[in-house]
Amino acid sequence: MIKVIDFIHTNRDRYVSELKDYLAIPSISALPEHQGDVRRCAEWTAEEMTRVGLENVKLVETPGNPVVYGDWLHAEGAPTILFYGHYDVQPVDPLDLWETPPFEASVRDGEIYARGSADDKGQVFMHFKAIEAHMKQHGKLPVNLRVIIEGEEEVGSKNLDNFIKANKDTLGADVVVISDSAMFDRGVPSICYGLRGLTYFQIDVRGTNSDLHSGIFGGSVANPAMVLAQMLAKMRDTSGRIRVPGFYDDVRELTQAERDEWKKLPWSDKRYMKELGAPKLFGETGFTTLERRWGRPTLEVNGMLSGFTGEGAKTVLPAVAMAKVSMRLVPDQHPDKIADLFEAYVKELAPKTVEVKVTRMHGGKPWMADFDNTYVRAAGRAIEQGFGKTPVFCREGGSIPVVATFQEELGIPSVLFGVGLPDENAHAPNEKLDLDNFHNGIVASAILYEEIGSRR
Amino acid sequence: MIKVIDFIHTNRDRYVSELKDYLAIPSISALPEHQGDVRRCAEWTAEEMTRVGLENVKLVETPGNPVVYGDWLHAEGAPTILFYGHYDVQPVDPLDLWETPPFEASVRDGEIYARGSADDKGQVFMHFKAIEAHMKQHGKLPVNLRVIIEGEEEVGSKNLDNFIKANKDTLGADVVVISDSAMFDRGVPSICYGLRGLTYFQIDVRGTNSDLHSGIFGGSVANPAMVLAQMLAKMRDTSGRIRVPGFYDDVRELTQAERDEWKKLPWSDKRYMKELGAPKLFGETGFTTLERRWGRPTLEVNGMLSGFTGEGAKTVLPAVAMAKVSMRLVPDQHPDKIADLFEAYVKELAPKTVEVKVTRMHGGKPWMADFDNTYVRAAGRAIEQGFGKTPVFCREGGSIPVVATFQEELGIPSVLFGVGLPDENAHAPNEKLDLDNFHNGIVASAILYEEIGSRR
């Protein structure tokens, strides 16, 4: 391993320069106008996988964006890792808040700034470089490896479940490794054993056929923006409790043991507030900030649009209003059941003075692992050697729905091996990745292969 | 007068063709990028005023857009009309809902479609052509006339009050004539004797310094879109009543006599609902539709924006949310007092978890006339001759704040001599003006000058 680690240390500059090329491709899966870029990014990913020494590399077509597949299966008798990541990225608006262009990666104070740097190209690339290091130094890997990098994670992985179901035979493995999450804090590497689920909606309210003059017509017909506001206001109360009937029925309560564990983590509400620039924290009464982020569900308005939103004043009574609303779910909530409850509630809230349409966008199940298994412990040792610190165990507020699918369809446990940081603006302007964590992550990944490979 | 009326009838095609040129100038006062167009429109207006025979035509500079002034003061012993109109127009978004481009006027089924056709260039141009007809046929006008056409009506006429105050001496007149309103209905010409006032705000809510990942952070900080929705929801209840404390204190109640008059007007809620495409009407309980539009105040959300509003799903927890909110006022509400009450209420509603900023955009006083005066009766006769029907008397839900200023500063009563129609989309896509009303309006305006001029 020393040769591999040395190789990684001497190639830092090249890694950053290559990563910049990867980050330059605006593979925004949510926006149809970027479809060409998404495909170009899939092709770049495949070429890189071939370059680092993977075999059987191919784009597997789906009804949406292709999945990039590659493997290396010559470590006889050793276990097989299925590595999963995604090459698509989030949209970049509001663009004017970016300090440097989102697709021209720029290094400042040891961080690389670009859309996709943390989520997830940077973390995918870290594994490519770990593979490369083994191959360059030893001409082989210490473990069998299958790699799938998908292009629809940011739009709900809508074709991935079918891809996994259709390729059950060729995706056989002992453990799934995913690097698409953040460590607990700067200098506090972690292993993540739980994720929230998701269900996402668009609500459209129509009042009239066209926008009206708010003076001539105001007071005589419903205002769809006001109706929408009144509906949204009834979805969550001012104590942070979600008011969708039946919403909490299946919520698995936090155990006292888990709550005690989390209280030991190095955490400051004051620092968190300051970092986010929030005047005051807010959330469900009776739970700590970490509990609210990791172990409790939430309902959030993700977007809202109606009427005149430009500079100045326009006296319009809008014809339509739109909101995007999503819920994060915890074990044992099921996204389909919650979606049914939500849709029923929206229909109940909708007054007869308007037309209301609810569109189900996407969803994913929550996930929680037994963190005492062989592979989680191997990951712990790899992190410890790569970062020089024992990792802590924590959950994540975000969602990686595919983790539940791997468990259900392939019966394979997952290890969440993320090296992002909580303040790296994953879905916001000025997304960044700490380069020390990136380089340590390459070392840790290389060691992870060795650790898992040696468990024959 | 017969020669004048004949001249008007034989020039219909030319009028439409010239009006198209006027409507081609995108003089949107709300958008800074159209400032050049606004000035160009002022210049076009001035040139046209000179062409039709007005004298002393000039652009009077203000801190904002210029006021175009012109006069003809040679009708010795006759009264003086002060004609007021505006050459600026509303923004055009959403542009994709226009059937033909907003600044390429197009005639379909006897209506001319373009931004500004009804509000207010078409109605201003109608007077220019009435002046021209008198001048061409008789080389003189039957009345003294001062004309002021301003360029900031759609952004609250913010420099007009000062212009009027500064030019009291040169604006001396007996009556103000304004053509910037709609008649009661197609085939039901009307004289308008009351207008609602206005006060308009922007509310900005900030939760954090930047947009956040809704999974990682959701549940731990306030969501500014949700906070804004909850605040808006508390501004008006589901019975249509405005909940700003003190809001109704100065409202002049409708008299039974007026309510009885309005009940006689040809009106159908069913037809109104169908025309607007509203599933059901909505408004303050206990009042008819006309009462709610003309005689009762309202609070409307004019616009709303937060987070991700594009196609698809983005799991963002927005940093900021914005709403435009305005209130229409009735006698004897004062916009400044209402604005104070509203701001205090917003501050009361704002939770400590966010920063809330309220910006006062503009306002105007409500207005109501004694409709039995000489000039109103003269206007009634002019309408009757121009349109072949006795006009009805009604109020308007919109606001023309300058009417109150003319009354207060110059002590001059106003006559609202509008020929628009209620369904002409004044502030919406596909604004239009009925060309029969336009041509009849030219005749009626020419007769109005004669009727007022003969009152020596």
Contacts between the chains, C-beta under 8 A, distances in Angstrom:
chain1	res1	chain2	res2	distance
A	30	B	310	7.0
A	30	B	311	7.1
A	30	B	312	4.0
A	30	B	313	6.8
A	30	B	314	6.1
A	31	B	310	6.8
A	31	B	311	7.0
A	31	B	312	7.2
A	32	B	311	7.0
A	90	B	314	6.3
A	91	B	308	7.0
A	91	B	310	6.4
A	91	B	314	5.6
A	93	B	308	7.2
A	93	B	310	7.1
A	94	B	211	7.6
A	97	B	210	6.6
A	97	B	211	7.9
A	154	B	314	7.9
A	155	B	312	5.9
A	155	B	313	6.4
A	156	B	313	6.7
A	182	B	216	7.0
A	196	B	215	6.1
A	198	B	215	7.0
A	198	B	315	7.2
A	200	B	313	4.7
A	200	B	315	7.1
A	202	B	313	7.8
A	207	B	278	6.3
A	208	B	276	4.5
A	208	B	277	5.2
A	208	B	278	5.1
A	209	B	276	6.4
A	209	B	277	3.2
A	210	B	97	6.6
A	210	B	277	7.7
A	210	B	425	6.5
A	210	B	428	5.0
A	210	B	429	6.0
A	210	B	430	7.1
A	211	B	94	7.6
A	211	B	97	7.9
A	211	B	425	8.0
A	211	B	427	6.9
A	211	B	428	4.0
A	211	B	429	6.7
A	212	B	276	7.0
A	212	B	425	8.0
A	212	B	427	7.3
A	212	B	428	6.0
A	213	B	398	6.2
A	213	B	426	4.7
A	213	B	427	4.2
A	213	B	428	7.0
A	214	B	298	8.0
A	214	B	300	4.8
A	214	B	302	5.9
A	214	B	326	6.3
A	214	B	328	7.2
A	214	B	427	7.3
A	215	B	196	6.1
A	215	B	198	7.0
A	215	B	328	5.7
A	215	B	396	7.5
A	215	B	397	4.9
A	215	B	398	3.1
A	215	B	399	5.4
A	216	B	182	7.0
A	216	B	293	7.0
A	216	B	396	7.0
A	216	B	397	4.8
A	216	B	398	5.1
A	216	B	422	6.6
A	216	B	426	6.8
A	217	B	276	7.4
A	217	B	293	6.8
A	217	B	397	6.8
A	218	B	293	7.4
A	218	B	298	4.2
A	218	B	300	4.8
A	218	B	328	5.3
A	218	B	397	6.2
A	219	B	240	7.4
A	219	B	283	5.0
A	219	B	284	6.7
A	219	B	292	4.2
A	219	B	293	5.8
A	219	B	296	5.9
A	219	B	297	7.5
A	219	B	298	3.4
A	219	B	300	7.9
A	219	B	328	6.9
A	219	B	397	7.0
A	220	B	272	7.6
A	220	B	281	6.2
A	220	B	282	7.6
A	220	B	283	5.2
A	220	B	289	5.0
A	220	B	292	5.1
A	220	B	293	4.9
A	220	B	397	8.0
A	221	B	276	6.1
A	221	B	278	4.8
A	221	B	281	5.9
A	221	B	282	5.7
A	221	B	283	7.4
A	222	B	278	7.1
A	222	B	280	7.6
A	222	B	282	3.9
A	223	B	300	5.2
A	223	B	301	5.5
A	225	B	232	7.7
A	225	B	301	3.7
A	225	B	302	7.8
A	225	B	303	7.3
A	225	B	304	4.8
A	225	B	323	7.5
A	226	B	232	6.3
A	226	B	233	7.7
A	226	B	235	7.8
A	226	B	236	6.2
A	226	B	300	7.2
A	226	B	301	4.9
A	228	B	229	7.4
A	228	B	304	7.8
A	229	B	228	7.4
A	229	B	229	4.1
A	229	B	230	7.8
A	229	B	232	3.9
A	229	B	233	5.0
A	229	B	301	6.8
A	229	B	304	7.4
A	230	B	229	7.8
A	230	B	232	7.6
A	230	B	233	4.3
A	230	B	238	7.0
A	232	B	225	7.7
A	232	B	226	6.3
A	232	B	229	3.8
A	232	B	230	7.6
A	232	B	233	7.7
A	233	B	226	7.7
A	233	B	229	5.0
A	233	B	230	4.3
A	233	B	232	7.7
A	233	B	233	3.7
A	233	B	234	7.8
A	234	B	233	7.8
A	235	B	226	7.8
A	236	B	226	6.2
A	238	B	230	7.0
A	238	B	351	7.2
A	240	B	219	7.3
A	272	B	220	7.7
A	276	B	208	4.5
A	276	B	209	6.4
A	276	B	212	7.0
A	276	B	217	7.4
A	276	B	221	6.2
A	277	B	208	5.2
A	277	B	209	3.2
A	277	B	210	7.7
A	278	B	207	6.3
A	278	B	208	5.1
A	278	B	221	4.8
A	278	B	222	7.1
A	278	B	353	7.0
A	279	B	352	6.3
A	279	B	353	6.2
A	279	B	354	6.3
A	279	B	355	5.8
A	280	B	222	7.6
A	280	B	352	4.9
A	280	B	353	4.5
A	281	B	220	6.2
A	281	B	221	5.9
A	281	B	353	7.2
A	282	B	220	7.6
A	282	B	221	5.7
A	282	B	222	3.9
A	282	B	351	7.6
A	282	B	353	4.1
A	283	B	219	4.9
A	283	B	220	5.2
A	283	B	221	7.4
A	284	B	219	6.7
A	289	B	220	5.0
A	292	B	219	4.2
A	292	B	220	5.1
A	293	B	216	7.0
A	293	B	217	6.8
A	293	B	218	7.4
A	293	B	219	5.8
A	293	B	220	4.9
A	296	B	219	5.8
A	297	B	219	7.5
A	298	B	214	7.9
A	298	B	218	4.2
A	298	B	219	3.4
A	300	B	214	4.7
A	300	B	218	4.8
A	300	B	219	7.9
A	300	B	223	5.2
A	300	B	226	7.2
A	300	B	317	5.6
A	301	B	223	5.5
A	301	B	225	3.7
A	301	B	226	4.9
A	301	B	229	6.8
A	301	B	306	6.9
A	301	B	307	6.9
A	301	B	318	7.3
A	302	B	214	5.9
A	302	B	225	7.9
A	302	B	307	5.3
A	302	B	308	5.6
A	302	B	313	7.5
A	302	B	314	6.3
A	302	B	315	6.3
A	302	B	316	5.4
A	302	B	317	7.4
A	302	B	318	7.2
A	303	B	225	7.3
A	303	B	306	6.2
A	303	B	307	3.7
A	303	B	308	4.0
A	303	B	309	4.7
A	303	B	314	7.2
A	303	B	316	7.2
A	303	B	318	7.0
A	304	B	225	4.9
A	304	B	228	7.8
A	304	B	229	7.4
A	304	B	304	5.5
A	304	B	305	6.6
A	304	B	306	4.2
A	304	B	307	6.5
A	304	B	309	7.2
A	304	B	321	6.6
A	305	B	304	6.7
A	305	B	305	5.8
A	305	B	306	7.9
A	305	B	309	4.0
A	306	B	301	6.9
A	306	B	303	6.2
A	306	B	304	4.3
A	306	B	305	7.9
A	307	B	301	6.9
A	307	B	302	5.2
A	307	B	303	3.7
A	307	B	304	6.4
A	307	B	324	7.0
A	308	B	91	7.0
A	308	B	93	7.2
A	308	B	302	5.6
A	308	B	303	4.0
A	308	B	324	6.1
A	309	B	303	4.6
A	309	B	304	7.2
A	309	B	305	4.0
A	309	B	322	6.9
A	309	B	324	7.5
A	310	B	30	7.0
A	310	B	31	6.8
A	310	B	91	6.5
A	310	B	93	7.1
A	311	B	30	7.1
A	311	B	31	7.0
A	311	B	32	7.0
A	312	B	30	4.0
A	312	B	31	7.2
A	312	B	155	6.0
A	312	B	361	7.2
A	313	B	30	6.8
A	313	B	155	6.4
A	313	B	156	6.6
A	313	B	200	4.7
A	313	B	202	7.8
A	313	B	302	7.5
A	313	B	324	6.7
A	313	B	326	7.4
A	313	B	361	4.3
A	313	B	362	6.0
A	314	B	30	6.1
A	314	B	90	6.3
A	314	B	91	5.6
A	314	B	154	7.9
A	314	B	302	6.3
A	314	B	303	7.1
A	314	B	324	7.5
A	314	B	427	6.8
A	315	B	198	7.1
A	315	B	200	7.1
A	315	B	302	6.3
A	315	B	326	6.2
A	315	B	398	7.9
A	315	B	399	7.9
A	315	B	427	6.0
A	316	B	302	5.4
A	316	B	303	7.2
A	316	B	427	5.3
A	316	B	428	7.0
A	317	B	300	5.6
A	317	B	302	7.3
A	318	B	301	7.3
A	318	B	302	7.2
A	318	B	303	7.0
A	319	B	428	7.9
A	321	B	304	6.5
A	322	B	309	6.9
A	323	B	225	7.5
A	324	B	307	7.0
A	324	B	308	6.1
A	324	B	309	7.5
A	324	B	313	6.7
A	324	B	314	7.5
A	326	B	214	6.3
A	326	B	313	7.4
A	326	B	315	6.2
A	328	B	214	7.2
A	328	B	215	5.7
A	328	B	218	5.2
A	328	B	219	6.9
A	351	B	238	7.2
A	351	B	280	8.0
A	351	B	282	7.6
A	352	B	279	6.3
A	352	B	280	4.9
A	353	B	278	7.0
A	353	B	279	6.2
A	353	B	280	4.5
A	353	B	281	7.2
A	353	B	282	4.1
A	354	B	279	6.3
A	355	B	279	5.8
A	361	B	312	7.2
A	361	B	313	4.3
A	362	B	313	6.0
A	396	B	215	7.5
A	396	B	216	7.0
A	397	B	215	4.9
A	397	B	216	4.8
A	397	B	217	6.8
A	397	B	218	6.2
A	397	B	219	7.0
A	397	B	220	8.0
A	398	B	213	6.3
A	398	B	215	3.2
A	398	B	216	5.1
A	398	B	315	7.9
A	399	B	215	5.4
A	399	B	315	7.9
A	422	B	216	6.6
A	425	B	210	6.5
A	425	B	213	8.0
A	426	B	213	4.7
A	426	B	216	6.8
A	427	B	211	7.0
A	427	B	212	7.3
A	427	B	213	4.2
A	427	B	214	7.3
A	427	B	314	6.8
A	427	B	315	5.9
A	427	B	316	5.3
A	428	B	210	5.0
A	428	B	211	4.0
A	428	B	212	6.0
A	428	B	213	6.9
A	428	B	316	7.0
A	428	B	319	7.9
A	429	B	210	6.0
A	429	B	211	6.7
A	430	B	210	7.1
